[in-house]
Amino acid sequence: MQGHPQAYFEFDQVLASHDALDPHALVAILPARDGLRVSRVDGLGLVAARRRDDFTHVVVGVSAAVELWDADFWATQPEDLEIDELEATPVDLDFVADAPPGVATRLLDAALAGPVIFFAPDEAQRTAWVAWLTYALPDGASLTFSTAGDEGVRVSATTEPSPDAIDTTAPCELAATFYSRVAAHLATRGGLQEAVARLQEPDGLALAVYGGATDLIAPHQLPLALQLITELASSGEVALAARAAAALPGAGPTTALALREPPAPVDLAPVDEHDEIVDAEVVEDEPLELPAPVAEVVEEPGPFEELHEDEVIEVPFEAAPAEPEPEPEPGPFEALDEDEVIEVPFEAVPAEPEPDEDEGLPDADAWSNLLAELKAESVEPDESLPPLPEIEQRRVRDRFVPPPEPVQPEPEPEPTELSVELGLSLEAFAQSLSQVPEPEDRVEEALPPAEEEEVISEQEIGMSLADLEAELKKDEQP
């Protein structure tokens, strides 16, 4: 397949497709809205699809597809099914210098870590940021992306801001890696693509050396930078090594790369052997006096030097007789028999007499004599001393104060008997009975007027008052 096969879609319906393509396998990589999407398809490589309104144009076998965003071959209706060459237009990275601070390094660090989503309001801005990542990444030529916000790609640019998307319109204060700082510096100064093309993986120090941005390296990186510069010079890239060495920081000892061309060969005229040398002085060699040789002293071989390693040497020897062990001297008790009695002389010490208990007590007569002498002595009072107050009687009176009389408890009041009359008295009960109408009158009032004569018999109901009083009196009697 010499050219690039193409296919055309309206929404997800196939309008035309090259014979080498399976159009149904390309439906999954179509952009969801207007924009450019680049995806990797097994067996086809990178496939670019650009959508305008409902029409999508698909081109197979692209590289650095971001440079194809505004190319002339994009169609708005089905045309040729194969195109020979793709006219790419490089994107200028001068916009990085005018972008909000920290956005370029933030996008690059995020793309180095994995998939990244960012927001830019204009499609041209989204394409420019995708171009920045394409040129700054070592594998940017095979970068998959979408300017329509599609998923399933490494870089997705959305048309609306979201919490997961990096806002390219606002500054970013996150610290940048050394690689992203060097790449942003080369993007504004130039030489980014050439320096990144030499890298196999992201390496900030190598990028600074290859791009001539060694003025950004730290002092502790100088030994490695000098090693890379030396390797460049040894491989023949002298100009590149000289540019990197010239931009090294000036702090500390001055570092310079000394380059010199190899010396030109000198042509020497041949000398004719037959030409006579004028004014030549012949010097005869004097015989050298050598010192007398010193006789070599040959040492006689020792008794063991002529022996072989496996030769057995017999050494005669006589066993020394064993010295007899000295017999221990018998102790003072070893010569005695078991039943022998030993007599030990000793002297008994007489016991001391016990002291008498009554011996140390004083005589009773001595105490009585002492008391008699004390009574016989008379002591006259000293009249010059003031008399003592009579306080002894007061002390005695205070000591023997009679205790207070106990308080007698007050007598408790005697309980009073209360009589409560329950029920009715006999007179009240009799009066209530007298007020009840007679039963005859009650019967006459209850009966309707008789039309015929009826015989009425009087009967006594209940008991009389006298009988009731008699019954009550019986109950009151015990």
C-alpha positions as CSV (number, residue, x, y, z in Angstrom):
1,M,0.0,0.0,0.0
2,Q,1.9,3.0,-1.3
3,G,-0.5,5.8,-0.3
4,H,-2.9,6.5,2.5
5,P,-6.3,4.8,2.4
6,Q,-9.3,7.0,3.2
7,A,-13.0,6.6,4.2
8,Y,-15.9,8.9,4.6
9,F,-18.8,8.9,7.1
10,E,-22.0,10.7,7.8
11,F,-22.6,10.3,11.5
12,D,-21.8,6.5,11.8
13,Q,-23.0,5.6,8.3
14,V,-20.3,4.7,5.7
15,L,-20.4,6.8,2.6
16,A,-17.3,5.5,0.9
17,S,-14.3,3.4,2.0
18,H,-11.1,2.1,0.5
19,D,-11.1,-1.6,-0.3
20,A,-8.2,-2.3,2.2
21,L,-10.2,-0.9,5.1
22,D,-13.0,-2.3,7.3
23,P,-15.3,0.7,7.7
24,H,-17.2,-0.8,10.5
25,A,-14.0,-1.1,12.6
26,L,-13.4,2.6,12.1
27,V,-16.8,3.7,13.6
28,A,-15.4,3.4,17.2
29,I,-12.7,6.0,16.5
30,L,-14.9,8.7,15.0
31,P,-15.0,12.1,16.9
32,A,-18.1,12.8,18.9
33,R,-18.2,16.4,17.8
34,D,-16.3,18.8,15.6
35,G,-12.6,18.3,15.9
36,L,-9.6,16.1,15.1
37,R,-9.1,12.7,16.7
38,V,-6.0,10.5,16.2
39,S,-6.2,6.9,17.5
40,R,-4.2,3.7,17.1
41,V,-5.9,0.8,15.3
42,D,-4.5,-2.7,15.2
43,G,-3.1,-3.5,11.7
44,L,-3.4,0.1,10.5
45,G,-1.3,2.2,12.9
46,L,-2.3,5.8,13.6
47,V,-5.6,6.8,12.0
48,A,-6.7,10.5,11.9
49,A,-10.4,11.4,11.7
50,R,-11.6,15.0,11.3
51,R,-15.3,15.9,11.7
52,R,-17.1,19.0,10.4
53,D,-20.8,19.1,11.2
54,D,-22.1,15.6,10.4
55,F,-19.3,14.7,7.9
56,T,-16.1,12.8,9.0
57,H,-13.1,12.3,6.8
58,V,-10.7,9.4,7.9
59,V,-7.1,9.0,6.8
60,V,-4.9,6.0,7.7
61,G,-1.2,5.8,8.3
62,V,-0.4,9.3,9.7
63,S,2.5,10.5,11.9
64,A,2.6,13.7,14.0
65,A,-1.0,14.2,13.0
66,V,-1.3,17.5,14.9
67,E,0.5,19.1,11.9
68,L,-2.4,17.9,9.7
69,W,-5.1,19.8,11.5
70,D,-5.4,22.6,9.0
71,A,-4.1,20.7,5.9
72,D,-5.7,21.2,2.5
73,F,-6.6,17.6,1.8
74,W,-9.4,17.4,4.3
75,A,-12.7,17.0,2.4
76,T,-16.3,17.9,3.2
77,Q,-17.8,15.3,0.9
78,P,-16.6,11.9,-0.5
79,E,-13.6,12.2,-2.9
80,D,-10.7,10.0,-3.7
81,L,-10.3,6.9,-1.6
82,E,-6.5,7.1,-1.5
83,I,-4.1,10.0,-1.1
84,D,-0.4,9.8,-2.0
85,E,1.2,12.4,0.3
86,L,0.1,14.3,3.4
87,E,1.1,17.9,3.5
88,A,2.0,18.6,7.1
89,T,2.3,22.1,8.5
90,P,4.5,22.5,11.7
91,V,2.9,24.4,14.6
92,D,4.8,27.5,15.9
93,L,5.4,27.2,19.7
94,D,5.9,31.0,20.3
95,F,2.5,31.0,22.0
96,V,4.1,29.2,25.0
97,A,5.9,32.4,26.1
98,D,2.6,34.3,26.2
99,A,0.6,31.6,27.9
100,P,-0.4,31.9,31.5
101,P,2.6,31.0,33.8
102,G,3.0,27.3,34.7
103,V,0.4,26.0,32.2
104,A,2.9,24.5,29.7
105,T,5.0,22.7,32.4
106,R,1.8,21.5,34.1
107,L,0.5,19.9,30.9
108,L,3.8,18.3,30.1
109,D,4.3,16.9,33.6
110,A,0.8,15.5,33.5
111,A,1.3,13.9,30.1
112,L,4.6,12.3,31.3
113,A,2.6,10.7,34.2
114,G,-0.3,9.4,32.1
115,P,-3.5,10.4,30.3
116,V,-4.3,14.1,30.6
117,I,-7.4,16.2,30.1
118,F,-7.3,20.0,29.6
119,F,-9.7,22.8,28.7
120,A,-9.3,25.4,26.1
121,P,-12.2,27.5,24.7
122,D,-10.9,27.7,21.1
123,E,-10.1,24.7,18.8
124,A,-7.0,26.5,17.5
125,Q,-5.8,26.8,21.1
126,R,-6.5,23.2,21.8
127,T,-4.6,22.1,18.7
128,A,-1.6,24.4,19.7
129,W,-1.4,22.8,23.2
130,V,-1.5,19.3,21.6
131,A,1.3,20.3,19.3
132,W,3.4,21.5,22.4
133,L,3.0,18.0,24.0
134,T,3.7,16.3,20.6
135,Y,7.0,18.1,20.3
136,A,8.1,18.0,24.0
137,L,7.4,14.2,24.6
138,P,10.1,11.7,23.4
139,D,7.4,9.6,21.8
140,G,5.3,12.5,20.7
141,A,5.2,11.4,17.0
142,S,2.9,8.5,18.0
143,L,0.7,10.6,20.4
144,T,-3.0,9.8,20.4
145,F,-5.2,12.8,21.1
146,S,-8.6,14.4,20.5
147,T,-9.6,18.1,20.2
148,A,-13.2,17.1,20.5
149,G,-13.0,15.8,24.1
150,D,-13.2,12.1,23.3
151,E,-12.2,9.4,25.7
152,G,-9.8,6.6,25.0
153,V,-6.8,8.8,24.0
154,R,-3.7,10.0,25.8
155,V,-4.5,13.7,25.5
156,S,-8.1,14.9,25.4
157,A,-9.0,18.6,25.0
158,T,-12.5,19.6,26.1
159,T,-14.6,22.5,25.0
160,E,-16.0,23.1,28.5
161,P,-14.2,23.4,31.9
162,S,-14.5,20.5,34.4
163,P,-12.9,19.6,37.7
164,D,-10.8,16.9,36.1
165,A,-9.5,19.1,33.3
166,I,-6.4,21.5,33.5
167,D,-7.5,25.0,32.8
168,T,-5.1,26.5,30.2
169,T,-6.6,30.0,30.7
170,A,-5.5,30.3,34.4
171,P,-2.0,30.4,35.8
172,C,-0.7,27.3,37.6
173,E,1.6,27.5,40.7
174,L,2.6,23.8,40.9
175,A,6.3,23.1,40.9
176,A,7.6,21.9,37.6
177,T,10.1,19.1,36.9
178,F,13.5,19.9,35.5
179,Y,12.6,18.2,32.2
180,S,9.5,20.4,31.7
181,R,11.4,23.6,32.6
182,V,14.1,22.8,30.0
183,A,11.5,21.9,27.4
184,A,9.6,25.1,27.9
185,H,12.8,27.1,27.7
186,L,13.7,25.4,24.4
187,A,10.2,26.0,23.0
188,T,10.6,29.7,23.3
189,R,14.3,29.8,22.3
190,G,14.2,27.1,19.6
191,G,15.7,23.7,19.1
192,L,13.2,21.7,21.1
193,Q,12.3,19.2,18.4
194,E,15.9,18.5,17.5
195,A,17.0,18.0,21.1
196,V,14.0,15.8,22.0
197,A,14.6,13.6,18.9
198,R,17.9,12.5,20.5
199,L,16.2,11.1,23.6
200,Q,15.0,7.6,24.2
201,E,13.2,8.6,27.5
202,P,12.5,11.8,29.4
203,D,15.9,13.1,30.7
204,G,16.1,16.7,31.7
205,L,19.9,16.8,31.9
206,A,20.4,15.2,28.5
207,L,17.8,17.5,27.0
208,A,19.7,20.6,28.4
209,V,23.0,19.3,27.0
210,Y,21.5,18.5,23.5
211,G,19.6,21.7,23.4
212,G,22.4,24.0,24.6
213,A,20.4,25.0,27.8
214,T,23.1,23.9,30.2
215,D,22.8,27.3,32.0
216,L,19.7,25.8,33.7
217,I,21.5,22.9,35.3
218,A,22.3,22.9,39.1
219,P,25.9,22.7,40.4
220,H,25.5,19.1,41.5
221,Q,24.6,18.2,37.9
222,L,27.9,19.5,36.5
223,P,29.9,16.2,36.6
224,L,27.2,14.4,34.6
225,A,26.8,17.3,32.2
226,L,30.6,17.3,31.5
227,Q,30.5,13.6,30.9
228,L,27.7,14.0,28.3
229,I,29.6,16.8,26.6
230,T,32.8,14.7,26.5
231,E,30.8,11.9,24.8
232,L,29.5,14.3,22.2
233,A,32.9,15.6,21.4
234,S,34.3,12.0,21.2
235,S,31.6,11.0,18.8
236,G,32.5,13.8,16.4
237,E,29.7,16.3,17.3
238,V,32.2,19.0,18.3
239,A,30.0,22.0,17.6
240,L,27.1,20.6,19.7
241,A,29.5,19.9,22.6
242,A,31.1,23.3,22.3
243,R,27.7,25.0,22.5
244,A,26.7,23.0,25.6
245,A,30.1,23.8,27.3
246,A,29.8,27.5,26.5
247,A,26.4,27.7,28.3
248,L,27.6,26.0,31.5
249,P,27.1,28.1,34.7
250,G,30.0,30.5,35.4
251,A,29.9,29.9,39.2
252,G,32.9,28.2,40.6
253,P,35.9,27.1,38.4
254,T,35.6,28.2,34.8
255,T,34.8,25.3,32.5
256,A,35.9,25.4,28.9
257,L,36.2,22.9,26.2
258,A,39.6,23.1,24.4
259,L,39.5,21.9,20.8
260,R,42.4,21.8,18.5
261,E,43.0,20.4,15.0
262,P,45.5,17.6,14.5
263,P,49.0,18.9,13.3
264,A,49.7,18.9,9.6
265,P,52.2,16.2,8.4
266,V,55.8,17.5,7.9
267,D,57.6,16.4,4.7
268,L,61.1,15.3,5.4
269,A,63.7,15.3,2.5
270,P,65.4,11.9,2.0
271,V,69.2,11.8,3.0
272,D,71.7,10.5,0.4
273,E,73.8,7.8,2.0
274,H,76.8,8.6,-0.2
275,D,77.0,12.2,0.9
276,E,80.0,12.9,3.1
277,I,79.4,14.5,6.3
278,V,81.8,17.4,6.8
279,D,83.3,18.3,10.1
280,A,82.3,14.9,11.6
281,E,84.0,13.8,14.7
282,V,84.6,10.2,15.0
283,V,84.3,8.9,18.6
284,E,85.8,5.5,19.3
285,D,84.1,3.4,21.8
286,E,86.2,2.7,24.9
287,P,86.1,-0.8,26.3
288,L,83.8,-1.1,29.3
289,E,85.2,-2.5,32.5
290,L,82.9,-5.1,33.8
291,P,83.0,-6.0,37.5
292,A,84.4,-9.4,38.4
293,P,81.7,-12.1,38.5
294,V,80.7,-13.1,41.9
295,A,80.8,-16.8,42.6
296,E,77.4,-18.3,43.1
297,V,77.0,-19.9,46.4
298,V,75.2,-23.2,46.1
299,E,73.4,-24.2,49.2
300,E,73.2,-27.8,50.1
301,P,69.7,-29.3,50.1
302,G,68.1,-29.8,53.5
303,P,67.1,-33.1,54.8
304,F,63.5,-32.7,53.7
305,E,64.0,-31.0,50.3
306,E,64.7,-34.2,48.3
307,L,61.7,-36.0,49.7
308,H,58.6,-36.7,47.7
309,E,55.1,-35.6,48.8
310,D,53.9,-39.2,49.3
311,E,57.1,-40.6,50.9
312,V,56.8,-41.9,54.4
313,I,59.5,-41.0,56.9
314,E,60.2,-43.3,59.8
315,V,61.3,-41.6,62.9
316,P,62.6,-43.9,65.7
317,F,61.6,-43.0,69.2
318,E,61.4,-44.7,72.6
319,A,58.4,-44.4,74.9
320,A,59.2,-42.5,78.1
321,P,58.4,-44.5,81.3
322,A,55.4,-43.1,83.2
323,E,56.3,-41.4,86.4
324,P,54.8,-43.0,89.5
325,E,52.2,-40.9,91.2
326,P,53.2,-39.8,94.8
327,E,51.3,-41.6,97.5
328,P,49.3,-39.2,99.8
329,E,50.5,-39.0,103.4
330,P,48.1,-40.5,105.9
331,G,46.1,-38.0,108.0
332,P,45.9,-38.0,111.8
333,F,42.7,-40.0,111.8
334,E,43.2,-42.4,108.9
335,A,45.4,-44.8,111.0
336,L,42.6,-45.2,113.6
337,D,40.3,-48.2,113.6
338,E,36.6,-47.6,113.5
339,D,36.0,-49.0,117.0
340,E,39.0,-47.3,118.7
341,V,38.2,-44.8,121.5
342,I,40.0,-41.5,121.6
343,E,40.6,-39.9,125.0
344,V,40.8,-36.1,125.1
345,P,41.9,-34.6,128.4
346,F,40.1,-31.4,129.6
347,E,39.5,-29.5,132.8
348,A,36.0,-28.5,134.1
349,V,35.5,-24.8,134.9
350,P,33.7,-24.3,138.3
351,A,30.3,-22.5,138.0
352,E,30.0,-19.0,139.4
353,P,27.6,-18.5,142.3
354,E,24.4,-16.8,141.5
355,P,23.9,-13.3,143.1
356,D,21.4,-13.0,146.0
357,E,18.3,-11.1,145.0
358,D,18.0,-9.4,148.4
359,E,21.6,-8.3,148.5
360,G,21.2,-5.2,146.3
361,L,18.1,-3.8,148.0
362,P,18.6,-1.0,150.6
363,D,18.0,-1.7,154.3
364,A,14.5,-0.7,155.6
365,D,16.0,0.8,158.7
366,A,18.0,3.2,156.6
367,W,14.8,4.6,154.9
368,S,13.1,5.0,158.3
369,N,16.1,6.9,159.7
370,L,16.1,9.2,156.6
371,L,12.4,10.0,157.1
372,A,12.9,10.7,160.7
373,E,15.7,13.2,160.0
374,L,13.6,15.0,157.4
375,K,10.7,15.3,159.9
376,A,13.0,16.6,162.6
377,E,14.2,19.4,160.4
378,S,12.2,22.6,160.6
379,V,11.9,25.0,157.7
380,E,11.0,28.5,158.5
381,P,9.1,30.5,155.9
382,D,10.6,33.5,154.2
383,E,8.5,36.5,155.2
384,S,10.0,38.6,152.4
385,L,8.1,36.6,149.8
386,P,4.6,37.7,148.8
387,P,1.8,35.4,150.0
388,L,0.3,33.0,147.5
389,P,-3.2,33.5,146.5
390,E,-5.8,31.0,147.6
391,I,-6.4,29.3,144.4
392,E,-6.6,25.8,145.7
393,Q,-10.2,26.1,146.9
394,R,-11.2,27.7,143.6
395,R,-9.7,24.7,141.7
396,V,-11.4,22.3,144.0
397,R,-14.7,24.2,143.5
398,D,-14.2,24.2,139.7
399,R,-13.4,20.5,139.6
400,F,-16.4,19.5,141.6
401,V,-19.1,21.6,140.0
402,P,-22.3,19.5,140.1
403,P,-23.6,18.4,136.8
404,P,-26.7,20.0,135.3
405,E,-30.0,18.4,136.1
406,P,-31.4,16.3,133.2
407,V,-34.2,17.9,131.3
408,Q,-37.5,16.1,132.0
409,P,-39.4,15.3,128.8
410,E,-42.8,17.0,128.5
411,P,-45.8,14.7,129.1
412,E,-47.6,13.7,126.0
413,P,-51.2,14.9,125.7
414,E,-53.8,12.3,126.3
415,P,-55.7,11.2,123.3
416,T,-59.3,12.6,123.1
417,E,-62.1,10.3,122.1
418,L,-64.2,11.5,119.3
419,S,-67.6,10.0,118.7
420,V,-68.9,10.2,115.2
421,E,-72.5,9.3,114.6
422,L,-73.0,7.2,111.6
423,G,-76.4,6.8,110.0
424,L,-79.7,8.2,111.2
425,S,-81.1,8.4,114.7
426,L,-84.1,6.5,115.7
427,E,-86.3,9.7,115.8
428,A,-85.2,10.8,112.3
429,F,-85.9,7.3,111.0
430,A,-89.4,7.2,112.5
431,Q,-90.1,10.7,111.1
432,S,-89.1,9.6,107.6
433,L,-91.4,6.6,107.8
434,S,-94.3,8.8,108.8
435,Q,-93.9,10.8,105.6
436,V,-94.3,7.8,103.3
437,P,-97.9,7.7,101.8
438,E,-100.1,4.8,102.7
439,P,-100.0,1.9,100.3
440,E,-103.8,2.0,99.7
441,D,-103.7,5.5,98.4
442,R,-100.8,4.6,96.1
443,V,-102.7,1.6,94.6
444,E,-105.8,3.7,94.1
445,E,-103.8,6.4,92.2
446,A,-102.1,3.8,90.0
447,L,-105.2,1.9,88.9
448,P,-107.3,3.4,86.2
449,P,-111.0,4.1,87.0
450,A,-112.8,0.8,87.2
451,E,-115.8,0.4,85.0
452,E,-117.0,-2.5,87.0
453,E,-117.0,-3.0,90.6
454,E,-114.1,-4.9,92.0
455,V,-113.5,-6.4,95.3
456,I,-110.5,-4.9,97.0
457,S,-109.0,-6.8,99.9
458,E,-106.7,-5.0,102.3
459,Q,-103.4,-6.6,103.1
460,E,-100.8,-5.3,105.5
461,I,-97.4,-4.9,103.8
462,G,-94.2,-4.7,105.8
463,M,-94.3,-4.2,109.6
464,S,-95.7,-1.7,111.9
465,L,-93.9,1.0,113.7
466,A,-94.1,-0.8,117.0
467,D,-92.6,-3.9,115.5
468,L,-89.8,-1.9,114.0
469,E,-89.0,-0.3,117.3
470,A,-89.0,-3.6,119.0
471,E,-86.5,-5.0,116.5
472,L,-84.2,-2.1,116.8
473,K,-84.2,-2.4,120.6
474,K,-83.3,-6.1,120.3
475,D,-80.3,-5.2,118.1
476,E,-79.1,-2.6,120.7
477,Q,-79.2,-5.1,123.5
478,P,-75.9,-7.0,124.0
